């Protein structure tokens, strides 16, 4: 139980007592009550809005209620003082033994410090990447892949059961184009001079080995054959090869999915028909005619009766067709069925989409609300584009890849950890510049380096104490001063950061917090440059050395735990 969770429990006990005394009526909604750090550290260590949010429904004055709460909180052994600010905010100052005990808890819990079970038993399906299986992963996919993977890990750490899912879009026209592109490379592998790749096909060299594999498998059997004879075979073969390539590319980032779901298999299993039948049974699909497009009508437009989903009942701006005029499923119709399938095995759904899909969010939210009867929480996280730069200039595209920069090339150049950390240094819905020079720069302006360097510095302290031959006694935490306890207070916020990031579905919060913690540690370290007695390693004071080393190692533990949530290794040495 984290310090913040513990004090929330203390506050609940106080409110229970006030109910029993008749100061508060029973049954008040306490969900809006919070326990968190005050905005101004000079106000204390913890703050609660309990009196502010409960006074009105209790029919009392916030200040009077705050007085009653403070009288009981002051009796807690851990509380040094409790004050009321403004109209009724309550600030608490905790005593030093409480913070020393929290440092000991960090060491005792180790890798589990910050882990919680506040949502135990809730299954979340996180679908991310889901790129068309038509080529290798490129940097357009990278940010969503990292955000989705870090979010999945964060949710697990917060107590969720998580399903990591990849949706294979293998039923659209793009996979037919892939099959035709592979056929060109197949003929090329058999010795034909195919010349320039025809317009409209995928030109990347990554299809060369696919063509070679097809040639090895089928010989010249399909060289002059009509397309109908080989299209399905080549499509299935090429998609399988592309998915192998995609899995390999994702593995370079340490990303592995639990489940790969095929759109083609979904449709073959009749899942869209099942979803439509359910919706019709609940009067949520009807046959109707879409309104004419606004402005001048296209020459080929004509009113056609189509099956329409009543998405306006769930917040969308118009009802949506689930089938085309030729009877095939619209993308929305198939996607609706896919989400219906996901909801069968999960309590909550999260989709990680590129920002270019923003226009379809409302309709799929409407579909999920309808198909789950409002029971499943559904979030769509939109990921903004990443602009690749080299020394401030846009990076040239790759001919081998077919006019894009591959994820594999970027990881090979700067490393997995740099890529993953950098992708989490901004909110997912904010655009990002990825400058190859800056992301590997050894400077405090580079958060990747700054956090890793803090951990490496901490790791060096134990080695330095050993090299100095200092016989270290057990740490005496009473030796920790104000500056040291300030770092413990910041470290103790980690469980709260994890819980808040999980609830908000925002893994970047962990990166922001780690940067703040690293900054506090570096500042503490640098105090030793001005005052030798402020250094961690003091050859003539083994007791203080052991205590400060214990503190530094506790900070290192928090950094390791945070980096693990981001899928980033904690370095012990840096060149």
LUMNU-358962 format. One record per residue (C-alpha): x, y, z. Coordinates in Angstrom, 1 decimal. Layout:
{{X; Y; Z}}
...
This chain:
{{0.0; 0.0; 0.0}}
{{1.5; 3.3; -1.1}}
{{1.7; 6.3; 1.2}}
{{-1.0; 8.1; -0.7}}
{{-3.3; 5.0; -0.6}}
{{-2.6; 4.7; 3.1}}
{{-3.6; 8.3; 3.8}}
{{-6.7; 7.9; 1.7}}
{{-7.6; 5.0; 4.0}}
{{-6.8; 7.2; 7.0}}
{{-9.1; 9.9; 5.7}}
{{-11.9; 7.3; 5.0}}
{{-11.6; 6.3; 8.7}}
{{-11.9; 9.9; 9.8}}
{{-15.0; 10.4; 7.6}}
{{-16.5; 7.2; 8.9}}
{{-16.1; 8.5; 12.4}}
{{-17.7; 11.8; 11.5}}
{{-20.6; 9.9; 10.1}}
{{-20.9; 7.9; 13.3}}
{{-20.9; 11.1; 15.3}}
{{-23.6; 12.7; 13.1}}
{{-21.3; 15.4; 11.8}}
{{-21.7; 14.0; 8.3}}
{{-24.7; 12.2; 6.9}}
{{-24.2; 8.6; 5.8}}
{{-23.9; 7.6; 2.2}}
{{-22.1; 10.6; 0.7}}
{{-20.3; 10.1; -2.5}}
{{-16.6; 10.1; -1.7}}
{{-15.2; 9.5; -5.2}}
{{-14.4; 13.2; -5.8}}
{{-12.2; 13.2; -2.6}}
{{-8.5; 13.3; -3.3}}
{{-5.3; 13.0; -1.4}}
{{-2.3; 14.4; -3.3}}
{{0.8; 16.6; -3.0}}
{{-0.1; 20.3; -2.6}}
{{0.7; 22.5; -5.6}}
{{3.1; 24.6; -3.4}}
{{5.5; 22.4; -1.4}}
{{5.7; 25.0; 1.3}}
{{2.1; 24.2; 2.2}}
{{3.0; 20.7; 3.4}}
{{3.3; 17.2; 2.2}}
{{-0.3; 16.1; 1.4}}
{{-3.5; 18.0; 0.7}}
{{-7.1; 16.9; 0.6}}
{{-10.2; 18.5; -0.8}}
{{-12.5; 16.4; 1.4}}
{{-14.2; 19.3; 3.2}}
{{-14.6; 21.3; -0.1}}
{{-16.4; 18.5; -2.0}}
{{-18.4; 17.0; 0.9}}
{{-19.7; 20.2; 2.6}}
{{-22.4; 21.0; 0.1}}
{{-24.0; 17.6; -0.1}}
{{-23.7; 17.4; 3.7}}
{{-25.4; 20.8; 4.1}}
{{-22.6; 22.3; 6.1}}
{{-19.9; 25.0; 5.8}}
{{-16.6; 23.8; 4.2}}
{{-14.5; 25.5; 6.8}}
{{-16.4; 24.0; 9.7}}
{{-16.2; 20.5; 8.2}}
{{-12.4; 21.1; 7.6}}
{{-12.1; 21.9; 11.3}}
{{-13.7; 18.6; 12.3}}
{{-11.5; 16.6; 9.8}}
{{-8.3; 18.3; 10.9}}
{{-9.0; 17.6; 14.6}}
{{-9.0; 13.9; 13.9}}
{{-6.1; 13.9; 11.3}}
{{-3.8; 15.6; 13.8}}
{{-4.2; 12.6; 16.1}}
{{-2.5; 10.3; 13.6}}
{{1.1; 9.2; 14.6}}
{{2.4; 10.1; 11.2}}
{{1.1; 13.7; 11.1}}
{{3.2; 16.5; 12.3}}
{{0.6; 19.2; 11.6}}
{{-2.6; 19.8; 9.8}}
{{-3.8; 23.3; 8.6}}
{{-6.7; 24.7; 6.7}}
{{-6.1; 26.9; 3.7}}
{{-8.6; 29.2; 1.9}}
{{-12.2; 28.1; 2.1}}
{{-11.5; 24.6; 3.3}}
{{-8.5; 22.8; 1.7}}
{{-6.6; 20.7; 4.2}}
{{-2.8; 20.5; 4.2}}
{{-0.9; 17.9; 6.1}}
{{2.8; 17.9; 7.1}}
{{4.1; 14.4; 7.9}}
{{6.9; 13.8; 10.4}}
{{10.4; 12.7; 9.4}}
{{10.1; 9.1; 10.6}}
{{7.2; 8.6; 8.1}}
{{9.5; 9.6; 5.2}}
{{12.3; 7.4; 6.5}}
{{9.9; 4.5; 6.7}}
{{8.9; 5.2; 3.1}}
{{12.5; 5.0; 2.0}}
{{12.8; 1.6; 3.7}}
{{9.6; 0.5; 2.0}}
{{11.1; 1.4; -1.4}}
{{14.0; -0.9; -0.7}}
{{11.7; -3.7; 0.7}}
{{9.3; -3.6; -2.2}}
{{12.1; -3.2; -4.7}}
{{10.7; -4.0; -8.2}}
{{7.2; -4.0; -6.9}}
{{7.3; -0.5; -5.4}}
{{4.5; 1.3; -7.3}}
{{2.7; -1.8; -8.3}}
{{-1.0; -1.9; -7.4}}
{{-4.1; -3.9; -7.6}}
{{-6.7; -1.2; -7.5}}
{{-8.3; -2.6; -10.7}}
{{-7.6; -6.3; -10.1}}
{{-9.8; -8.5; -12.2}}
{{-10.4; -5.9; -14.9}}
{{-9.3; -7.1; -18.4}}
{{-8.2; -4.5; -20.9}}
{{-7.6; -5.2; -24.6}}
{{-5.0; -2.8; -26.0}}
{{-4.9; -2.8; -29.8}}
{{-1.9; -1.1; -31.3}}
{{0.2; -0.8; -34.4}}
{{-2.2; -2.7; -36.7}}
{{-0.4; -1.5; -39.8}}
{{-1.4; -2.8; -43.2}}
{{0.6; -6.0; -43.9}}
{{2.1; -4.5; -47.1}}
{{5.7; -3.8; -46.0}}
{{8.1; -3.4; -43.1}}
{{7.5; -1.1; -40.2}}
{{8.4; 2.5; -40.7}}
{{8.7; 5.5; -38.4}}
{{5.1; 6.4; -39.0}}
{{4.2; 3.3; -37.1}}
{{6.8; 3.6; -34.4}}
{{5.3; 6.1; -32.0}}
{{1.9; 4.3; -31.8}}
{{3.8; 1.0; -31.3}}
{{5.8; 2.4; -28.3}}
{{2.8; 4.2; -26.7}}
{{0.6; 1.1; -27.0}}
{{3.2; -1.2; -25.6}}
{{4.2; 1.1; -22.7}}
{{0.5; 1.6; -21.9}}
{{-0.1; -2.1; -21.9}}
{{2.8; -2.6; -19.4}}
{{1.6; 0.3; -17.3}}
{{-1.9; -1.2; -17.1}}
{{-0.5; -4.6; -16.0}}
{{1.6; -2.9; -13.3}}
{{-1.6; -1.1; -12.1}}
{{-3.4; -4.5; -11.7}}
{{-5.2; -5.0; -15.0}}
{{-5.1; -8.2; -17.0}}
{{-4.0; -7.0; -20.4}}
{{-4.4; -8.5; -23.9}}
{{-2.0; -7.0; -26.4}}
{{-3.6; -7.3; -29.9}}
{{-2.7; -6.6; -33.5}}
{{-5.4; -6.4; -36.1}}
{{-4.2; -7.6; -39.5}}
{{-6.0; -5.6; -42.2}}
{{-5.8; -8.4; -44.8}}
{{-9.2; -8.2; -46.4}}
{{-8.9; -4.9; -48.4}}
{{-7.8; -3.9; -51.8}}
{{-4.3; -3.1; -50.5}}
{{-3.5; -6.8; -50.1}}
{{-4.5; -7.5; -53.7}}
{{-2.0; -4.8; -54.6}}
{{0.6; -6.5; -52.5}}
{{-0.1; -9.8; -54.3}}
{{0.4; -8.2; -57.7}}
{{3.6; -6.5; -56.5}}
{{4.9; -9.9; -55.3}}
{{4.0; -11.4; -58.6}}
{{6.3; -8.9; -60.3}}
{{9.1; -9.8; -58.0}}
{{8.3; -13.5; -58.5}}
{{8.8; -13.1; -62.3}}
{{12.0; -11.1; -61.6}}
{{13.3; -13.9; -59.4}}
{{12.8; -16.3; -62.3}}
{{15.0; -14.2; -64.6}}
{{12.5; -11.9; -66.3}}
{{13.6; -8.2; -66.8}}
{{10.6; -6.5; -65.2}}
{{11.9; -3.0; -65.6}}
{{10.4; -0.3; -63.4}}
{{7.8; -1.4; -61.0}}
{{4.4; -0.4; -62.5}}
{{2.6; 2.6; -61.1}}
{{0.2; 1.7; -58.3}}
{{2.2; -1.3; -57.1}}
{{4.6; -1.4; -54.1}}
{{8.1; -0.6; -55.4}}
{{10.2; -1.4; -52.3}}
{{13.1; -3.9; -52.5}}
{{11.7; -5.6; -49.4}}
{{9.5; -7.7; -51.8}}
{{12.5; -9.1; -53.6}}
{{13.0; -12.0; -51.1}}
{{9.2; -12.6; -51.2}}
{{9.4; -13.0; -54.9}}
{{12.4; -15.4; -54.5}}
{{10.5; -17.4; -51.9}}
{{7.5; -17.7; -54.3}}
{{9.8; -18.8; -57.1}}
{{11.3; -21.5; -54.9}}
{{7.9; -22.7; -53.8}}
{{6.0; -22.7; -57.2}}
{{8.7; -22.6; -59.9}}
{{7.4; -21.0; -63.1}}
{{3.9; -22.3; -62.7}}
{{2.3; -18.9; -62.4}}
{{4.5; -16.9; -64.8}}
{{2.0; -16.5; -67.6}}
{{-1.1; -17.6; -65.7}}
{{-4.2; -15.4; -65.4}}
{{-4.4; -13.4; -62.2}}
{{-7.4; -15.3; -61.0}}
{{-5.2; -18.4; -60.8}}
{{-2.6; -17.0; -58.4}}
{{-4.0; -13.9; -56.7}}
{{-5.4; -15.6; -53.6}}
{{-2.3; -17.8; -53.3}}
{{0.1; -14.9; -53.7}}
{{-1.9; -12.7; -51.4}}
{{-1.9; -15.3; -48.6}}
{{1.8; -16.0; -49.1}}
{{2.9; -12.4; -49.2}}
{{0.8; -11.4; -46.2}}
{{2.4; -14.2; -44.1}}
{{5.9; -13.0; -45.1}}
{{5.0; -9.4; -44.4}}
{{3.7; -10.3; -40.9}}
{{6.9; -12.2; -40.2}}
{{8.8; -9.1; -41.2}}
{{6.6; -6.9; -39.0}}
{{7.0; -9.2; -36.0}}
{{10.8; -9.0; -36.4}}
{{10.7; -5.2; -36.7}}
{{8.6; -4.9; -33.6}}
{{10.8; -7.3; -31.7}}
{{13.7; -4.8; -32.3}}
{{11.7; -2.5; -30.0}}
{{11.0; -5.2; -27.5}}
{{7.3; -5.4; -28.6}}
{{5.4; -8.7; -28.7}}
{{1.7; -9.1; -29.1}}
{{-0.4; -11.7; -27.4}}
{{-2.9; -12.0; -30.3}}
{{-2.9; -11.3; -34.0}}
{{-6.5; -11.1; -35.4}}
{{-7.1; -11.4; -39.1}}
{{-9.8; -9.2; -40.8}}
{{-10.1; -11.8; -43.6}}
{{-10.7; -14.6; -41.0}}
{{-13.1; -12.4; -39.1}}
{{-15.2; -11.9; -42.3}}
{{-14.9; -15.6; -43.3}}
{{-16.3; -16.6; -39.8}}
{{-19.4; -14.4; -40.4}}
{{-18.6; -12.0; -37.5}}
{{-19.9; -8.9; -39.3}}
{{-23.2; -10.8; -40.1}}
{{-23.5; -11.7; -36.4}}
{{-22.9; -8.1; -35.3}}
{{-25.5; -6.9; -37.8}}
{{-28.0; -9.5; -36.6}}
{{-27.5; -8.4; -33.0}}
{{-28.0; -4.7; -33.9}}
{{-31.1; -5.4; -35.9}}
{{-32.6; -7.4; -33.1}}
{{-32.1; -4.3; -30.9}}
{{-33.5; -1.9; -33.5}}
{{-30.1; -0.3; -34.0}}
{{-29.7; -1.1; -37.7}}
{{-32.3; -0.1; -40.3}}
{{-32.5; 0.1; -44.1}}
{{-32.5; 3.6; -45.3}}
{{-31.0; 6.2; -47.7}}
{{-28.2; 8.5; -46.8}}
{{-28.7; 12.2; -47.1}}
{{-27.2; 13.6; -50.3}}
{{-23.7; 15.2; -50.0}}
{{-23.8; 18.9; -49.3}}
{{-22.9; 21.2; -52.2}}
{{-22.8; 20.1; -55.9}}
{{-23.7; 16.5; -56.2}}
{{-21.2; 14.1; -57.9}}
{{-22.3; 12.8; -61.3}}
{{-22.4; 9.2; -60.1}}
{{-24.3; 9.9; -56.9}}
{{-27.7; 8.3; -56.6}}
{{-29.9; 7.5; -53.6}}
{{-29.4; 3.9; -52.6}}
{{-31.0; 2.0; -49.7}}
{{-28.3; 0.7; -47.4}}
{{-28.2; -0.9; -43.9}}
{{-27.5; 2.0; -41.6}}
{{-26.4; 1.9; -38.0}}
{{-28.2; 4.3; -35.6}}
{{-24.9; 5.9; -34.5}}
{{-26.7; 9.2; -33.8}}
{{-28.3; 7.6; -30.8}}
{{-24.7; 7.4; -29.3}}
{{-23.3; 10.8; -30.0}}
{{-22.3; 10.5; -33.7}}
{{-23.4; 13.3; -36.1}}
{{-25.1; 10.9; -38.6}}
{{-26.1; 7.3; -39.0}}
{{-23.5; 5.2; -40.8}}
{{-23.7; 2.5; -43.5}}
{{-22.3; -0.9; -42.6}}
{{-22.5; -2.2; -46.2}}
{{-21.8; -0.8; -49.6}}
{{-24.2; -0.8; -52.5}}
{{-22.6; -3.9; -53.9}}
{{-23.3; -5.8; -50.6}}
{{-19.7; -5.9; -49.4}}
{{-18.9; -4.6; -45.9}}
{{-17.8; -1.0; -45.4}}
{{-14.6; -0.5; -43.4}}
{{-16.8; 0.7; -40.6}}
{{-19.0; -2.4; -40.8}}
{{-16.0; -4.8; -40.6}}
{{-14.4; -2.7; -37.8}}
{{-17.6; -2.7; -35.8}}
{{-17.7; -6.5; -35.9}}
{{-14.0; -6.7; -34.9}}
{{-14.7; -4.5; -31.8}}
{{-17.7; -6.7; -31.0}}
{{-15.4; -9.7; -31.1}}
{{-12.8; -8.0; -28.8}}
{{-15.4; -7.0; -26.3}}
{{-16.3; -10.7; -25.7}}
{{-13.1; -11.3; -23.8}}
{{-12.3; -7.8; -22.3}}
{{-14.0; -5.4; -19.9}}
{{-12.3; -2.4; -21.5}}
{{-11.0; -1.6; -24.9}}
{{-8.2; 0.8; -26.0}}
{{-7.3; 1.5; -29.6}}
{{-4.1; 3.3; -30.5}}
{{-4.7; 5.1; -33.8}}
{{-2.8; 7.6; -36.0}}
{{-4.2; 11.1; -35.9}}
{{-5.4; 10.7; -39.5}}
{{-8.2; 8.4; -38.2}}
{{-9.7; 11.1; -36.0}}
{{-12.7; 11.4; -38.2}}
{{-13.8; 7.9; -37.5}}
{{-13.6; 8.0; -33.7}}
{{-17.2; 9.0; -33.0}}
{{-18.7; 6.3; -35.1}}
{{-16.6; 3.4; -33.6}}
{{-17.3; 4.8; -30.1}}
{{-21.0; 4.7; -31.0}}
{{-20.7; 1.1; -32.2}}
{{-18.9; -0.1; -29.1}}
{{-21.4; 1.7; -26.9}}
{{-24.2; 0.0; -28.7}}
{{-22.7; -3.5; -29.0}}
{{-21.6; -3.6; -25.3}}
{{-24.8; -1.9; -24.1}}
{{-22.6; 0.8; -22.6}}
{{-20.8; -1.7; -20.3}}
{{-17.3; -1.5; -21.8}}
{{-15.1; 1.5; -21.3}}
{{-13.6; 2.3; -24.7}}
{{-10.8; 4.8; -25.3}}
{{-9.2; 5.8; -28.6}}
{{-5.7; 7.3; -28.2}}
{{-4.7; 9.4; -31.2}}
{{-1.0; 9.5; -32.0}}
{{0.4; 12.5; -33.8}}
{{3.1; 12.2; -36.5}}
{{6.8; 12.1; -35.9}}
{{9.0; 14.3; -38.1}}
{{12.4; 12.8; -38.7}}
{{15.3; 15.3; -38.7}}
{{19.1; 15.1; -38.9}}
{{20.8; 18.2; -37.6}}
{{17.5; 20.0; -38.0}}
{{17.0; 19.0; -41.6}}
{{14.3; 16.5; -42.8}}
{{15.7; 13.0; -43.3}}
{{15.7; 11.7; -46.9}}
{{13.5; 8.7; -47.6}}
{{14.7; 5.2; -48.3}}
{{14.6; 3.7; -51.8}}
{{14.9; 0.2; -50.4}}
{{11.8; 0.6; -48.3}}
{{9.8; 2.3; -51.0}}
{{10.1; 6.0; -50.0}}
{{9.9; 5.7; -46.2}}
{{12.4; 5.4; -43.3}}
{{12.2; 1.9; -41.8}}
{{11.9; 1.4; -38.1}}
{{14.7; -1.2; -38.2}}
{{17.2; 1.4; -39.7}}
{{16.4; 3.9; -36.9}}
{{16.7; 1.3; -34.1}}
{{20.0; 0.2; -35.6}}
{{21.4; 3.7; -35.6}}
{{20.3; 5.0; -32.2}}
{{19.2; 1.9; -30.2}}
{{15.9; 0.6; -28.9}}
{{16.1; 2.4; -25.6}}
{{16.6; 5.8; -27.2}}
{{13.7; 5.3; -29.6}}
{{11.3; 4.1; -26.9}}
{{12.1; 6.7; -24.3}}
{{12.0; 9.5; -26.9}}
{{8.6; 8.5; -28.1}}
{{7.3; 8.9; -24.6}}
{{8.7; 12.3; -23.9}}
{{5.7; 14.2; -25.2}}
{{1.9; 13.6; -25.0}}
{{0.8; 11.3; -27.7}}
{{-1.5; 13.8; -29.3}}
{{1.3; 16.4; -29.7}}
{{3.5; 16.4; -32.8}}
{{7.1; 15.4; -32.3}}
{{10.5; 16.0; -33.9}}
{{12.9; 13.1; -33.7}}
{{16.4; 14.5; -34.5}}
{{19.0; 11.8; -34.8}}
{{21.7; 14.1; -33.3}}
{{19.7; 15.4; -30.4}}
{{18.3; 12.1; -29.2}}
{{21.8; 10.7; -28.5}}
{{23.2; 14.0; -27.2}}
{{24.9; 13.8; -23.8}}
{{23.2; 16.8; -22.3}}
{{20.6; 17.6; -19.6}}
{{18.4; 18.8; -22.4}}
{{18.1; 15.2; -23.6}}
{{15.8; 13.4; -21.2}}
{{16.9; 10.0; -22.4}}
{{20.5; 10.8; -21.4}}
{{19.5; 12.7; -18.3}}
{{17.6; 9.9; -16.7}}
{{20.0; 7.1; -17.8}}
{{22.9; 9.2; -16.5}}
{{21.2; 9.5; -13.1}}
{{20.9; 5.7; -12.8}}
{{24.5; 5.2; -14.0}}
{{25.7; 7.7; -11.4}}
{{23.8; 5.9; -8.7}}
{{25.2; 2.5; -9.8}}
{{28.8; 3.9; -9.7}}
{{28.4; 4.9; -6.0}}
{{28.5; 1.3; -4.7}}
{{31.5; 0.5; -6.8}}
{{33.3; 3.7; -5.6}}
{{32.6; 2.9; -1.9}}
{{34.0; -0.6; -2.4}}
{{37.1; 0.7; -4.2}}
{{37.6; 3.2; -1.3}}
{{37.6; 0.3; 1.1}}
{{34.9; 1.8; 3.3}}
{{33.4; -0.7; 5.7}}
{{29.7; 0.2; 5.5}}
{{27.5; -0.2; 8.6}}
{{23.8; -0.6; 8.5}}
{{22.2; 2.7; 7.3}}
{{21.1; 5.1; 10.0}}
{{18.1; 6.9; 8.5}}
{{18.0; 9.5; 11.3}}
{{21.1; 11.0; 9.6}}
{{19.1; 12.0; 6.5}}
{{18.7; 15.8; 6.3}}
{{16.1; 18.1; 4.7}}
{{17.6; 17.8; 1.2}}
{{17.6; 14.0; 1.4}}
{{14.1; 13.8; 2.7}}
{{12.9; 16.1; -0.1}}
{{14.1; 13.4; -2.5}}
{{12.3; 10.7; -0.6}}
{{9.1; 12.7; -0.8}}
{{9.5; 12.9; -4.6}}
{{10.3; 9.2; -4.9}}
{{7.2; 8.4; -2.8}}
{{5.0; 9.9; -5.5}}
{{5.9; 7.1; -7.9}}
{{2.9; 4.8; -7.0}}
{{0.6; 7.8; -7.4}}
{{2.1; 8.7; -10.8}}
{{1.6; 5.1; -11.9}}
{{-2.0; 5.0; -10.8}}
{{-2.8; 8.4; -12.4}}
{{-1.0; 7.5; -15.6}}
{{-2.9; 4.2; -15.8}}
{{-6.3; 5.8; -15.2}}
{{-5.7; 8.6; -17.7}}
{{-4.1; 6.1; -20.2}}
{{-1.1; 8.4; -20.5}}
{{2.3; 6.5; -20.2}}
{{4.2; 9.8; -21.0}}
{{3.5; 10.8; -17.4}}
{{6.1; 8.3; -16.2}}
{{8.7; 9.8; -18.5}}
{{7.9; 13.3; -17.2}}
{{8.2; 12.1; -13.6}}
{{11.5; 10.3; -14.1}}
{{12.9; 13.5; -15.6}}
{{11.9; 15.4; -12.5}}
{{13.3; 12.7; -10.2}}
{{16.6; 12.6; -12.2}}
{{16.8; 16.4; -12.0}}
{{16.4; 16.3; -8.2}}
{{19.1; 13.6; -7.9}}
{{21.6; 15.5; -10.1}}
{{21.0; 18.6; -8.0}}
{{21.7; 16.7; -4.8}}
{{24.8; 15.2; -6.4}}
{{26.0; 18.6; -7.5}}
{{25.8; 19.9; -4.0}}
{{29.0; 17.9; -3.4}}
{{30.8; 20.0; -5.9}}
{{30.4; 23.1; -3.7}}
{{30.5; 21.3; -0.3}}
{{32.7; 18.2; 0.0}}
{{30.8; 17.2; 3.1}}
{{27.6; 17.0; 1.0}}
{{29.1; 14.1; -1.1}}
{{27.7; 10.6; -0.9}}
{{31.1; 8.9; -0.4}}
{{32.9; 10.2; 2.7}}
{{35.9; 8.0; 3.5}}
{{36.0; 9.4; 7.1}}
{{32.3; 8.9; 7.8}}
{{31.2; 5.3; 7.0}}
{{27.8; 5.8; 8.8}}
{{26.8; 8.8; 6.7}}
{{28.2; 7.2; 3.6}}
{{26.0; 4.1; 4.2}}
{{22.9; 6.2; 4.8}}
{{23.3; 8.4; 1.7}}
{{24.2; 5.4; -0.4}}
{{20.9; 3.7; 0.9}}
{{19.0; 6.9; -0.2}}
{{20.7; 6.9; -3.7}}
{{20.0; 3.3; -4.2}}
{{16.3; 3.9; -3.3}}
{{16.2; 6.6; -6.0}}
{{17.9; 4.2; -8.4}}
{{15.2; 1.6; -7.7}}
{{12.4; 4.1; -8.6}}
{{14.2; 5.0; -11.8}}
{{14.6; 1.3; -12.7}}
{{10.9; 0.7; -12.0}}
{{9.9; 3.6; -14.2}}
{{12.1; 2.7; -17.0}}
{{10.8; -0.9; -16.9}}
{{7.3; 0.5; -17.5}}
{{8.6; 2.3; -20.5}}
{{10.4; -0.8; -21.8}}
{{13.8; 0.9; -21.4}}
{{16.9; -0.7; -19.8}}
{{18.5; 1.1; -16.8}}
{{22.1; 1.6; -17.6}}
{{24.8; 1.0; -15.0}}
{{27.6; 2.6; -17.0}}
{{27.7; 5.2; -19.7}}
{{30.6; 5.9; -22.0}}
